[in-house]
Every structure is written in structure tokens, then in C-alpha cells.
Amino acid sequence: MNLDLSILHLILNASHLVQLVMALLLIVSLVSWARMFRKARVLKDARKEADVFEDKFWSGNDLTQLYSNIAGRQTNRAGMEMIFESGFREFARLRQQHSAEPSAVLEGAQRAMRIALSREIDRLETNLPFLGTVGSTSPYVGLFGTVWGIMNSFRALGNVKQATLGMVAPGIAEALIATAMGLFAAIPAVIAYNRFVNEVERLENRYSTFLEEFSNILQRQALKHG
């Protein structure tokens, strides 16, 4: 007796619950890959935007002119541009109040930049919890399908007098596919999650360093006009 142990045949002949587990893992894997590609593009753009802005910022151009150019654009600001714009806008607004102390002006600008930084990091971290969840739970979901499939195979043996390998092989093979699909969904998600978290942390450190450097510049200007 020849057994058809092709993957497609095993999937089509698996129990409904095992098929449901496989379908769920396949959908989760596809969604994960879509979000991984999107997140990779977002982080790449963030690094590029930071490089471009730092070149402009440290080129020696007038900061007021730089702020006017950024604020006058219709496109959405992000990253260092958003931090710079938020801080400089608040700094300029508070400095117009002649009664404001230099320390209060600086604190207001720093507070605005920290809020902008927090929003930017929150944007960069979008979808990372999903990838972490997929990476940590998919193997267990696949294992559940495997256990269920093997359990059904052994239950079927109870109805026969003589058990053979050919009788249990298809059931065990189809069950193991669920584990393989769980690993297929989990491994890329874990690798991408760890890589993206590291890149977000590096960008956050880069933004925080810029925030401190820009604060020093604003402090000197506040004391100069104080």
C-alpha cells in the first residue's frame, strides 16, 4: 500500500482543528511579513531623515531660517525635524514673553521636545508588540495542532486489532506540519523583532543626544537675550 505523504495531501486530509491551526498560522505569518517590510522601510526612512537633518543643522545656517523652512513645508515632520520644530517653536513663543525667566524658557522648550521625542518613538515602535507576540506564541499554537493531530491518530488505533506504521504515519506527519508552520511564523518574527528593537533604541539615543545638544544651544541663546 502506497501512502501519499505529500504536504498538500496531508494538509487537505488533516482534521478540521489542525487545518484551522494551520490556516491561522499562515495568516499570521503573512501579516507578520507585511508588517516587517513596512517597519523596515519606516526605520530606513527615519535614519535617512536624521542624516539629512543633521547635515542641515550643523552646517552653520541660521536656526530661525531652518525653522521657517521646516514649518513652511506642507509635508508631515518626523524624527529630528519634529523635535527641532517643537522645541524652537516653544522657545520662540516663550521668549516673546519678556517676563519669562531664561530657565523657564529653556524648560518649556525641553518639555516640548521631550513630548515630540515620545511621540516619535511611539510611532517607530508601532507593530513591534505584534511581532513579539507572534514570535513567542506561534510555536505553541503549532504545537497545539501537533498534539491534537497525534492524539487523533492514537485514538484511531483503538478501533483496530493490529496497528501498523502506515496507519499512524499520515496522522503524525500532518500533525508535525502544524509545528513546522508555527516555527516558520515565529523565527522570522523573532529575528525581525530583535533587529527592529535595536534600531529603535539606536534612533532614540540619537534623538536624545540631539535634544541635549540643541538644549545647550537654546540655553546659550536664552542667557544671551535674558
ABEGO torsion letter per residue (X at the ends): XBBBABAAAAAAABBAAAAAAAAAAAAAAAAAAAAAAAAAAAAAAAAAAAAAAAAAAAAGBBAAAAAAAAAABABBBBEAAAAAAAAAAAAAAAAABAABBAAAAAAAAAAAAAAAAAAAAAAAABGAAAAAAAAAAAAAAAAAAAAAAAAAAAAAAAABABBBAAAAAAAAAAAAAAAAAAAAAAAAAAAAAAAAAAAAAAAAAAAAAAAAAAAAAAAAAAAAAX
